[in-house]
Amino acid sequence: MRSRGFLAFVSVAAFALLAASPPAPKSQAQFMFGEWNIHTALVDFNLKTNDFSAPQHVLVTRDGTTIDADRANGNAKTGQATLLGHVVLHDKSGNLGGLSSAKNASGRGPATLTADKMTIDEKTRIYTAVGHMHYTQADTTADAQSGKLNDITHELDLHGNVHVRQGARSLIADHVLYNTITGQAEADGNVILRFPSQIRESAPTPKPIVIKNPKIIHD
């Protein structure tokens, strides 16, 4: 049998039958994964290999950042984890604060990233989101088949049917590299840029987008 540690499970039904009292809330297990705290109701943890598996809902927290998922597995020693099912990453500062590289950075407001699956590499601080990836921050939204978020450079590397909307403008491309701090984007591969034919003088200056061989459409 697999060795189990940090196992937290309460049988509410059995307790209710024996004690004839209202069901008690499920207890929560909590353990550290690098600088992250993982909260879940049930987890299998191998004390020898440091492998863990959480088959139920997990909440992963760090100062200013939370990640929700249906389940997770990984290894606490290697610092790698995979979150599966309805993954939602939310960061209050928008720059994944708490890191030395982000202390002096000025975020553009809260940011949220959702996907079907997300892998965390604690050593490289890279988060890879796959499947129906959607990112939103301030006036910007981005959709793609997959995206790789670098926690240090604050770059979001988007691939596959990328569609970025920034205010009244929109950008479609095969690949977009977007900086979550500056709002700048670099696109390549079947690029289409849409923007209003007239820009009001009172409108703020849009963030620059660098594109290669673009097809520009005036709405």
Secondary structure, DSSP 4 states (H G I P E B T S, - for coil): -----S-----HHHHHHHH-SPPPPPP-EEEEETTEEEEES--EE-TTT-EEEE-S-EEEEETTEEEEESEEEEETTTTEEEEEEEEEEEESSSS--SSGGGTT----S-EEEEEEEEEEETTTTEEEEEEEEEEEETTEEEEEEEEEEETTT-EEEEEEEEEEEETTEEEEEEEEEEETTT--EEEESS-EEEE-S---TTSPPPPPEEESS-EEEE-
